[in-house]
Amino acid sequence: MHISVIVPTYNERENLARLATLLLALPLEVEVVIVDDNSPDGTGDIADGLAEEHPGRVHVIHRAGKLGLGTAYIAGFNYALAAGRDLVVTMDADFSHPPNRIPAMVEKIAQGYDLVIGSRYVPGGAAVECTWPRKFLSWGANTCTRVLLGLKAHDTTAGFRCYRHEVLESIALDEIFSSGYSFLVEMLYKVQRQGWRVGEVPIVFQNRQQGTSKISRTEIIKAMGTVFRLFYAQLRGKKI
């Protein structure tokens, strides 16, 4: 199967080249799609260099500025769908998502699942080198999201995912309201509501070693706002 791995970037010069090397070395038909939001640290130039070094296997989408994680994913989705890719993987550039777990996610897809999540919260999964406040925040956000929205996945906020192309084609991507990290919750909600089969494989999530985190307090507030917006719409029986 032909796979696009979408990697949104903003100031990831310390991580990008090594990540791309590991992804291209996987025993899969992988294309790396880098969506760079005009990183001031030169990440976009590194991405262009990788595309020149690996023609046909690295594609770069340059955007004018920091426009949000959700819209970066949508830009990557639209490219992958137009290119006819079978599977689309999303992941962070900071090595919190282990590239070597992608084959296990693809194998899970082959077992009949439509969306597979690299999960911290299933047996065998874990989060390491994260502060206790961050672990508690993540656990609390996942618990709240699962209870309010009835989501079956254990790691509802994870960005490490593998989608069948049919799943992405079935969703009106440009109508998704959320643009930041809350995009992940809304996307999962839509996938489950449409009846697609969601599975999880365990991963060890590792806190970033290079660069700075992009998750702000504002993003956390927006994410919880998205959960309550979807919950309220669900109570009213409104189609999302």
N, C-alpha and C positions, 0 to 999 in steps of 0.2 A: 504494500500500500504506500502511496505517496503522502508524505506528511509535511505540513508546514508547522514549524515551531515559532510562535510569535513571541518576541521579546521586546516589550516596551522599555525604552531607556530615557533616563534624564540624569546626566552626570554619573556615568558608569564606566569611565575610562579604565579604572583599575581592574574591572571584572570582565568586560565584554569579549576581548580577544580569547582569553582562556576558556570562557563559556562556549564560544562558537567552536573552538577546536574540539572540545569534548562532545558537543552535539553532532558535529560532522563525523566524528569517529564512531558513533553508535552504529550497530549492525542493522540499520534501517534506511529506507529511502527518505532522508531528511533534508528539508530546505529550511534555512534559518531566515526568518523575516524580522528584521530589526525596525522598530517604529521609534524614531528619535525625535524628541520634542525640542529641537534646537539647543541641545545641551551646551552651556557655555564652557565646559571643560574639554571640548573637542571630541566627545564620544561619537558624534556624527561623522567626523573625519576618519576615525578608526573603523567605523562601520563601512564607509566607502572603500577603505583599504581592504577590508575583508571581502567585500563584494568583488573587487578586482582580482584578489588572490584566488577566490573560489567562484568563478563565473558559473551561473546557473544554480548554485547551491546557497548563496547568500543574496538576499534582496533587501534593499533599504528603502524605507518610507520616511522622508523628511517632512516634519511639520513645522509650522511657523513659530510655535512656542509651546508652553506647558498647558495643554488643553484637557488634561484629565485622563486617568487610566482607562476608563470605560470607552472613551472615544478612540483611544489608541488601539484597544482590542478590536473595535468595530472596523477601523481602517485595515488592520491585519486580516480580520475575517473576510472583508470584502475582496481583498487581494487574493486570499487563498481560495475562495469560492470561484472567483473569475478564472483562476489558474487551474481549476478542476482537481484540487487536492482531495484525497479520500478522508484524511483525518487532520484535525487542527489542534495543536497543543498550545496552551498558554502557560507562561512561566515568568518568574522574576529574573532579573539579571544578576542578582547579588549572591547567588549560590545558596539561598535559603531553600530552594527547591532542587533536589539532587538530580542531575541529568540522567544518571544511570538507572533511575526508576521509570523512565519513559518506556522501555521495552515491556515492563510489567503492566503498564497502563494500556499499551497497545494489545497485549495478550488478553487483558480483561475485556477490551472492546471486542476481540475475536470470539469471546465466549457469549456474546449476545447483548452486551451493554451498549448504550448510546452515548452516554457521558460518563467518564471515569475521573474521579477526583483523587489526587495525591493527598492523603489524609493523615493528620496528626492524631486523630481521635478514634482510630480503630485499632484492634490488637496488633502490636508490632510497630505502631506509630509513636512518635514522641517529638517534643520540642526541646532543643538543647541550647545552652548558652543564652537563654532569654531570662530577663528579670522576672521575679515573682509577680510584680504588678502587671507586667505585660501578659504573662501566662494567665493570670486571673481575668484580665480584660478580655482576652481571646476566648477563654472558656465561657465567660459570662455572655459575650456577644453571640457565640454559637448556641448556647442553651436558650437564650431569649428568642433568637431567630427560629430555631427548631420548634419551640413551643407555640409561638404566635402564628407562624406561617404553616405549621404542619409539615415541615421539610423532613424527609427521611434520611438524608445524608447527615453524617456526624460532623463533618468539617464544612460548614456552609459558607465560610468566608475565604476559603482557600482559593488562590489564584492559579494553582498548579492543576490543570485540567486537560483532558483529551476529549474532543467532540467528534462525532461522526459529522460529515458534511451535511447530511440530511437534517440533522438537528438545527444547525445554523440556518439552513435554507428555510426551515419552517417558522422561524421567528422574524418578526419585523424589527430588525436591528435598529433602524433609524428612529423607531418609535419608543425605544427604551429611554425612560426619563433620567435615570441616574447616569452620572458621568465619571464619578470618582470610584473609590473602592467599593461603594455600595452597589455599583454595577454588578459585582459578582453575586450578591444576594438576589438582585432582581432577575438576573439571567437564570440562576438556578431555579428560582420560583417559576419562571415561565417554562423552563424545560420540564419540570415535574408536572405542572398543570396541563401540559400538552400530552402527558402520558408516556414520555420517553423513559427508558430504563436507566437509572442512575446507579453506578457502582463506585466503590472506593478501593484503593490499594494503600497499604501503610507506607509512610515515608518518615524519615527523621528530618524534621525542620530545624535548620541551623540558623541562628541569628547572623545577620550579615557581618563579615569580617572587614570589608573594605567599603569606603564611602559612607554616606549618611542615609538614615531612614527617610522615606518620603511620606510616612503616615503622620499626619498632624492631628491635633485635637479637633480641628474643624472637620476633617475627614471622618473621624469617629462619630461626631454629632450627626453629620449628614447620613452616615450609614444607618444609625439608629432611626433617623427620620424616615429613611426608605422602608425600614422594617414596619414601622407604625403606619406609613402610608399604604403599604400593601395589605397589612392586616385590616385596616379600615375598609379598603376597597373589597377585600374578601368578605367581610361582614355584610356589606351592602350587596353582595352578589355581583359586583361589577367585574366585567371581563378585563383582565390586564394583559 
